Amino acid sequence: MRGVNKVILIGSLGADPLSKQFGNGSKYAQFSIATSEKWQDRNTGEWKESTEWHRVVAHNRLGEIAIQYLKKGAKVYIEGSLYTRSWTDQNRIQHYTTEIRVHALQMLDGVPQANPY
């Protein structure tokens, strides 16, 4: 049986996307998206909020679009899959990170327009 590895997020960028480059010369964009949820505490009635940060990577044309149009605070819809990669640092310590590889991206604030003034 095949599994399903699908992520759908709607959130806000925590910072402008960073442009990165692989050793073979191809480029990608890396950025973080915050998603939040609110709930009311059953015991106190107090409203609480929790924010989760997601590391996102967009390759090829989607990466170019992210670099060109997405800015800190922008609302975005992302579809992708989870991917965990590892590397060993100079002290021979193994590190792991899980990120979302973008398959589809939609700007929810619209395409930024040039300032008419």
Residue pairs with C-beta under 8 A, 6 or more apart in sequence:
5 81
5 82
6 79
6 80
6 81
7 78
7 79
7 80
7 81
7 82
7 100
8 77
8 78
8 79
9 33
9 35
9 54
9 56
9 77
9 78
9 100
10 35
10 75
10 76
10 77
10 78
10 108
11 33
11 34
11 35
11 36
11 54
11 75
11 76
11 78
12 33
12 34
12 73
12 74
12 75
12 76
13 31
13 32
13 33
13 34
13 70
13 71
13 72
13 73
13 74
13 76
14 31
14 32
14 33
14 34
14 53
14 72
15 31
15 32
15 72
16 31
16 70
16 71
16 72
17 29
17 30
17 31
17 58
17 63
17 66
17 67
17 70
18 29
18 30
18 31
19 27
19 28
19 29
19 63
19 67
20 27
20 28
20 29
20 30
21 27
21 28
22 28
26 59
26 60
27 60
27 63
27 64
28 57
28 58
28 59
28 60
28 63
29 57
29 58
29 62
29 63
29 64
29 66
29 67
29 70
30 55
30 56
30 57
31 56
31 58
31 66
31 70
32 53
32 54
32 55
32 56
33 53
33 54
33 56
33 76
33 78
34 51
34 52
34 53
34 54
35 51
35 52
35 54
36 49
36 50
36 51
36 52
37 49
37 50
38 47
38 48
38 49
39 47
39 48
40 46
40 47
40 48
41 47
41 48
54 100
55 97
55 98
55 99
55 100
56 78
56 80
56 99
56 100
56 102
57 63
57 83
57 99
57 100
57 101
57 102
58 65
58 66
58 101
58 102
58 105
59 101
59 102
62 102
62 104
62 105
65 105
66 102
66 105
69 107
69 111
69 112
70 76
70 107
71 112
74 107
74 108
74 109
75 107
75 108
75 109
76 105
76 106
76 107
76 108
77 104
77 105
77 106
77 108
78 100
78 102
78 104
78 105
79 102
79 103
79 104
79 105
80 100
80 101
80 102
80 103
80 104
81 100
81 101
81 103
82 98
82 99
82 100
82 101
83 98
83 99
83 100
83 101
84 96
84 97
84 98
84 99
85 96
85 97
85 99
86 94
86 95
86 96
86 97
87 94
87 95
88 94
88 95
89 95
